[in-house]
Amino acid sequence: MTEREIILDVLMEILEKKQFSHLVIRAALEKYAYLPVQKRRFIKRCCEGTIEQLICIDYILSQFSKTPVKKMKPLIRTILRMSVYQILFMDSVPERAACNEAVSLTKKRGFSGLSGFVNGVLRTLSRKKDAIVYPDRTAKPEAYLSIRYSMPRWIVSMWLLEYGEETTEKMLAGLLSVRPVTIRMRESLTTTQKEKLLTYMTEEDIIWEQDEQLSYAYALQNVDHIAGIPGFAEGQFVLQDIGSMYVVEMAGLQPGDFVIDVCSAPGGKALHAADKLGGNGSVLARDLTDYKVSLIRENMDRCRVSGMTAQVWDATVRDESLIEKADVLLADLPCSGLGVIGRKGDIKYRVSQEDIVTIAALQRQILTAVWPYVKKGGTLMYSTCTITAAENEKNRDWILNNLPFTLEAEKTMLPGVDKSDGFYMAKFVRNT
């Protein structure tokens, strides 16, 4: 099977069958791990890029196709979308090759009668790409930003109100930039083990950069199969977002602490907390389903972590046995995920304005159930991987107005502004 056939199959699963992009792409890269690294990187970039740029791609297709995108046959629509991405956004792909391969793929999948249509649309686009007309930025700033950065218009409008035009554009651009894979090297690693790991990555053309503030955090580029890096199976490092690491740092764990992570899967912060405690203390990691808890346990086993337990529990249901038991409560709650669109490009097509309201209410429902777990004088860490006021600052104010806590610190991380995805975290101390 050729790379473009794999890309087509992956995109059909995501765009037409509405499967989660990060899961489908990861499964494909694992399935075809035997392919040369350059081919896997091409597959990954073309799949992720087509999803990221979908609004812009469909806008452009509408200028070169008499058939509306929504009325095209799903397979033809997908072939055109992935081909437009290659022509407009991948300098390494010759335009002629993109057109020829699209025609070949159309015929191979049983649509020979439409190969002329595909060929005509793509070759016309290739010739006239400099004449593409975009919305006027001055007259229609929301429409321009939506198309230019391929972001649903309602999200652009919301961010313009909350952050202003300059910051919004930086965020939009940041979400389309190449997102590095971030890992946390275990604090138990020796200097020799770290050097060996970094040497391997350098030899494999993996670009790595140590974080300026968190010495154990590394941003990696040119990685398509993280599990293939020596040391992963042995738990020498953990795949973890930089914002997630900052949450644990801000919590200020002390030896002997009992930490509860109420929405933990896949367990990154809980594992980090356990490493911080180094066996002097304990961590209880919970999540809603057997599957989610299995992800936590899988990481626990791989990392051979001590002092940590994983359980299935619905966070909206108060556990009376935990009242005033936690020194630190980690509440990284379900959210819209708009801060990690750069890693999961289909999020922006799944979430609606109504969802934001519903999710914010769920967050408050969970907080109402779990806040009593915190000891007097203990810490509540509230965090999300989104960048909406409804789920962040407004819930911060709700906590201060309705629960017995004082705000000690907070941090917002914005894509395109900070070297991270979008995160919000707030540290509260329970009043004594």
DAKADA-V937399 format. One record per residue. PHI is phi as a letter, one per 30 degrees, with the letter a starting at -180 (* if undefined). Layout:
PHI
PHI
This chain:
*
d
e
d
d
d
d
e
d
d
d
d
d
d
d
c
c
i
d
d
d
d
d
d
d
d
d
d
d
d
d
c
d
d
d
e
e
d
d
d
d
d
e
d
d
d
d
d
d
d
d
e
c
e
d
d
d
d
d
d
e
d
d
c
b
d
d
e
e
d
c
d
d
e
d
d
e
d
d
d
d
d
d
d
d
d
d
c
b
b
d
d
c
d
d
d
d
d
d
d
d
d
d
d
d
e
d
d
c
i
b
e
d
c
d
d
d
d
d
d
d
d
d
d
e
d
d
c
d
d
c
d
c
c
e
d
d
d
d
b
d
d
d
d
d
d
d
e
c
h
b
e
d
d
d
e
d
d
d
d
d
d
b
i
d
d
d
e
d
d
d
d
d
d
d
c
d
d
c
d
d
c
b
c
d
d
d
d
d
d
e
d
d
d
d
d
d
d
d
e
d
d
d
c
i
d
d
b
b
d
d
d
c
c
d
d
c
b
c
c
b
i
c
b
b
d
d
d
d
e
j
d
d
d
i
d
b
b
d
a
d
d
d
d
d
d
e
d
d
d
d
i
d
b
e
i
d
c
c
c
c
d
b
c
e
d
j
e
d
d
d
d
d
d
d
d
d
h
j
c
k
b
b
c
c
b
a
d
b
e
d
d
d
d
d
d
d
d
d
d
d
d
d
h
d
c
i
b
b
c
b
d
a
d
d
d
c
d
c
d
d
c
e
h
c
c
d
b
c
c
b
c
c
e
b
d
i
d
d
c
e
d
c
b
d
d
e
d
c
c
d
b
d
d
d
e
d
d
d
d
d
d
d
d
d
d
e
d
d
c
e
d
d
d
d
d
i
d
c
c
c
c
a
b
c
b
b
b
d
d
c
c
d
d
d
e
d
d
d
d
d
b
b
d
b
c
d
c
a
a
b
c
c
c
d
i
c
c
d
a
d
d
b
b
b
b
c
c
c
d
d
c
